Amino acid sequence: MLGGCKVLYALFAVVSIELTNVPYELISDIIDDEMEYIIK
């Protein structure tokens, strides 16, 4: 299940980069925070 989430977040990150040109590092930090929040 967690693997599926990672795939979803990866797709989300790619789409976000395409739409907003936000640096990938920034999106990675946000995703890491979200993952920690979901796991907790």
MOPAC internal coordinates of N, CA, C and O (Angstrom, degrees):
PM7 1SCF
backbone

  N    0.0000 0     0.00 0     0.00 0    0    0    0
  C    1.4687 1     0.00 0     0.00 0    1    0    0
  C    1.5238 1   110.67 1     0.00 0    2    1    0
  O    1.2310 1   121.01 1   137.17 1    3    2    1
  N    1.3414 1   115.68 1   -42.83 1    3    2    1
  C    1.4615 1   119.98 1   179.96 1    5    3    2
  C    1.5265 1   110.23 1   -63.05 1    6    5    3
  O    1.2310 1   120.99 1   142.79 1    7    6    5
  N    1.3432 1   115.72 1   -37.21 1    7    6    5
  C    1.4610 1   119.26 1   177.83 1    9    7    6
  C    1.5150 1   111.40 1   -60.29 1   10    9    7
  O    1.2310 1   120.80 1   138.79 1   11   10    9
  N    1.3395 1   116.07 1   -41.21 1   11   10    9
  C    1.4544 1   120.54 1   177.95 1   13   11   10
  C    1.5182 1   111.19 1   -61.33 1   14   13   11
  O    1.2310 1   120.91 1   139.25 1   15   14   13
  N    1.3403 1   115.86 1   -40.75 1   15   14   13
  C    1.4698 1   120.52 1   178.53 1   17   15   14
  C    1.5222 1   109.83 1   -60.91 1   18   17   15
  O    1.2310 1   120.65 1   137.37 1   19   18   17
  N    1.3459 1   116.36 1   -42.63 1   19   18   17
  C    1.4577 1   119.29 1  -178.62 1   21   19   18
  C    1.5192 1   110.67 1   -62.68 1   22   21   19
  O    1.2310 1   120.54 1   140.98 1   23   22   21
  N    1.3292 1   116.58 1   -39.02 1   23   22   21
  C    1.4684 1   119.64 1   178.18 1   25   23   22
  C    1.5250 1   109.64 1   -63.70 1   26   25   23
  O    1.2310 1   120.87 1   135.39 1   27   26   25
  N    1.3239 1   115.93 1   -44.61 1   27   26   25
  C    1.4680 1   120.01 1   179.29 1   29   27   26
  C    1.5247 1   110.76 1   -59.60 1   30   29   27
  O    1.2310 1   120.77 1   134.12 1   31   30   29
  N    1.3325 1   116.13 1   -45.88 1   31   30   29
  C    1.4598 1   119.85 1  -179.09 1   33   31   30
  C    1.5215 1   111.51 1   -66.07 1   34   33   31
  O    1.2310 1   120.66 1   144.58 1   35   34   33
  N    1.3361 1   116.34 1   -35.42 1   35   34   33
  C    1.4666 1   119.39 1   177.32 1   37   35   34
  C    1.5280 1   110.19 1   -62.54 1   38   37   35
  O    1.2310 1   120.77 1   134.56 1   39   38   37
  N    1.3376 1   116.13 1   -45.44 1   39   38   37
  C    1.4663 1   120.13 1   177.48 1   41   39   38
  C    1.5209 1   110.53 1   -61.37 1   42   41   39
  O    1.2310 1   121.08 1   136.62 1   43   42   41
  N    1.3351 1   115.54 1   -43.38 1   43   42   41
  C    1.4579 1   120.46 1   179.26 1   45   43   42
  C    1.5234 1   110.99 1   -60.07 1   46   45   43
  O    1.2310 1   121.02 1   138.21 1   47   46   45
  N    1.3390 1   115.65 1   -41.79 1   47   46   45
  C    1.4636 1   120.20 1   179.87 1   49   47   46
  C    1.5280 1   110.48 1   -62.60 1   50   49   47
  O    1.2310 1   120.52 1   135.36 1   51   50   49
  N    1.3248 1   116.60 1   -44.64 1   51   50   49
  C    1.4707 1   120.40 1  -179.64 1   53   51   50
  C    1.5219 1   110.01 1   -61.52 1   54   53   51
  O    1.2310 1   120.72 1   133.44 1   55   54   53
  N    1.3379 1   116.22 1   -46.56 1   55   54   53
  C    1.4666 1   120.02 1  -179.61 1   57   55   54
  C    1.5232 1   110.14 1   -62.30 1   58   57   55
  O    1.2310 1   120.58 1   137.43 1   59   58   57
  N    1.3363 1   116.49 1   -42.57 1   59   58   57
  C    1.4620 1   120.52 1  -179.55 1   61   59   58
  C    1.5289 1   110.71 1   -61.09 1   62   61   59
  O    1.2310 1   120.83 1   137.42 1   63   62   61
  N    1.3297 1   116.02 1   -42.58 1   63   62   61
  C    1.4685 1   119.80 1   179.02 1   65   63   62
  C    1.5226 1   109.67 1   -61.29 1   66   65   63
  O    1.2310 1   120.69 1   135.25 1   67   66   65
  N    1.3330 1   116.28 1   -44.75 1   67   66   65
  C    1.4631 1   120.21 1  -178.88 1   69   67   66
  C    1.5274 1   111.06 1   -62.14 1   70   69   67
  O    1.2310 1   120.88 1   139.86 1   71   70   69
  N    1.3342 1   115.92 1   -40.14 1   71   70   69
  C    1.4608 1   119.71 1  -173.93 1   73   71   70
  C    1.5267 1   112.52 1   -79.30 1   74   73   71
  O    1.2310 1   120.61 1   142.89 1   75   74   73
  N    1.3254 1   116.44 1   -37.11 1   75   74   73
  C    1.4679 1   119.48 1  -167.30 1   77   75   74
  C    1.5214 1   113.57 1  -117.58 1   78   77   75
  O    1.2310 1   120.29 1   165.57 1   79   78   77
  N    1.3537 1   117.04 1   -14.43 1   79   78   77
  C    1.4593 1   120.29 1  -175.35 1   81   79   78
  C    1.5264 1   112.29 1    58.96 1   82   81   79
  O    1.2310 1   120.95 1  -152.88 1   83   82   81
  N    1.3393 1   115.78 1    27.12 1   83   82   81
  C    1.4620 1   119.73 1   174.83 1   85   83   82
  C    1.5229 1   108.28 1   -73.79 1   86   85   83
  O    1.2310 1   120.03 1   -42.10 1   87   86   85
  N    1.3253 1   117.55 1   137.90 1   87   86   85
  C    1.4702 1   119.91 1   179.05 1   89   87   86
  C    1.5173 1   111.12 1   -55.38 1   90   89   87
  O    1.2310 1   120.62 1   -39.47 1   91   90   89
  N    1.3464 1   116.43 1   140.53 1   91   90   89
  C    1.4621 1   120.86 1  -177.33 1   93   91   90
  C    1.5260 1   111.13 1   -60.59 1   94   93   91
  O    1.2310 1   120.25 1   145.38 1   95   94   93
  N    1.3538 1   117.12 1   -34.62 1   95   94   93
  C    1.4601 1   120.21 1  -178.74 1   97   95   94
  C    1.5255 1   110.48 1   -59.40 1   98   97   95
  O    1.2310 1   120.78 1   139.15 1   99   98   97
  N    1.3320 1   116.11 1   -40.85 1   99   98   97
  C    1.4630 1   120.25 1  -179.51 1  101   99   98
  C    1.5306 1   109.96 1   -63.91 1  102  101   99
  O    1.2310 1   120.86 1   134.97 1  103  102  101
  N    1.3354 1   115.96 1   -45.03 1  103  102  101
  C    1.4633 1   119.95 1   179.28 1  105  103  102
  C    1.5271 1   110.02 1   -63.96 1  106  105  103
  O    1.2310 1   120.52 1   140.88 1  107  106  105
  N    1.3382 1   116.62 1   -39.12 1  107  106  105
  C    1.4658 1   119.96 1   178.77 1  109  107  106
  C    1.5233 1   110.82 1   -59.16 1  110  109  107
  O    1.2310 1   120.74 1   135.85 1  111  110  109
  N    1.3353 1   116.20 1   -44.15 1  111  110  109
  C    1.4633 1   120.17 1   179.50 1  113  111  110
  C    1.5217 1   110.11 1   -60.99 1  114  113  111
  O    1.2310 1   120.39 1   136.79 1  115  114  113
  N    1.3152 1   116.85 1   -43.21 1  115  114  113
  C    1.4656 1   120.67 1  -179.91 1  117  115  114
  C    1.5249 1   109.66 1   -63.85 1  118  117  115
  O    1.2310 1   120.22 1   136.08 1  119  118  117
  N    1.3295 1   117.18 1   -43.92 1  119  118  117
  C    1.4633 1   120.82 1  -179.42 1  121  119  118
  C    1.5292 1   110.02 1   -63.48 1  122  121  119
  O    1.2310 1   120.50 1   137.11 1  123  122  121
  N    1.3391 1   116.66 1   -42.89 1  123  122  121
  C    1.4635 1   119.33 1   179.18 1  125  123  122
  C    1.5211 1   110.35 1   -59.65 1  126  125  123
  O    1.2310 1   120.46 1   136.70 1  127  126  125
  N    1.3251 1   116.73 1   -43.30 1  127  126  125
  C    1.4643 1   120.49 1   178.33 1  129  127  126
  C    1.5244 1   110.24 1   -61.83 1  130  129  127
  O    1.2310 1   120.38 1   136.42 1  131  130  129
  N    1.3254 1   116.88 1   -43.58 1  131  130  129
  C    1.4647 1   120.85 1  -179.95 1  133  131  130
  C    1.5265 1   110.84 1   -63.74 1  134  133  131
  O    1.2310 1   120.26 1   137.18 1  135  134  133
  N    1.3274 1   117.10 1   -42.82 1  135  134  133
  C    1.4585 1   120.90 1  -179.80 1  137  135  134
  C    1.5245 1   110.06 1   -61.21 1  138  137  135
  O    1.2310 1   120.42 1   135.42 1  139  138  137
  N    1.3432 1   116.81 1   -44.58 1  139  138  137
  C    1.4614 1   120.46 1   179.17 1  141  139  138
  C    1.5215 1   110.00 1   -61.35 1  142  141  139
  O    1.2310 1   120.53 1   138.47 1  143  142  141
  N    1.3311 1   116.59 1   -41.53 1  143  142  141
  C    1.4633 1   121.29 1  -179.83 1  145  143  142
  C    1.5249 1   110.63 1   -63.69 1  146  145  143
  O    1.2310 1   120.75 1   136.64 1  147  146  145
  N    1.3462 1   116.18 1   -43.36 1  147  146  145
  C    1.4727 1   120.40 1  -179.07 1  149  147  146
  C    1.5264 1   110.13 1   -65.87 1  150  149  147
  O    1.2310 1   120.54 1   137.20 1  151  150  149
  N    1.3409 1   116.58 1   -42.80 1  151  150  149
  C    1.4705 1   120.48 1  -178.15 1  153  151  150
  C    1.5297 1   109.93 1   -63.59 1  154  153  151
  O    1.2310 1   120.60 1   140.00 1  155  154  153
  N    1.3280 1   116.46 1   -40.00 1  155  154  153
  C    1.4694 1   120.16 1   178.75 1  157  155  154
  C    1.5210 1   108.76 1   -72.86 1  158  157  155
  O    1.2310 1   120.10 1   180.00 1  159  158  157

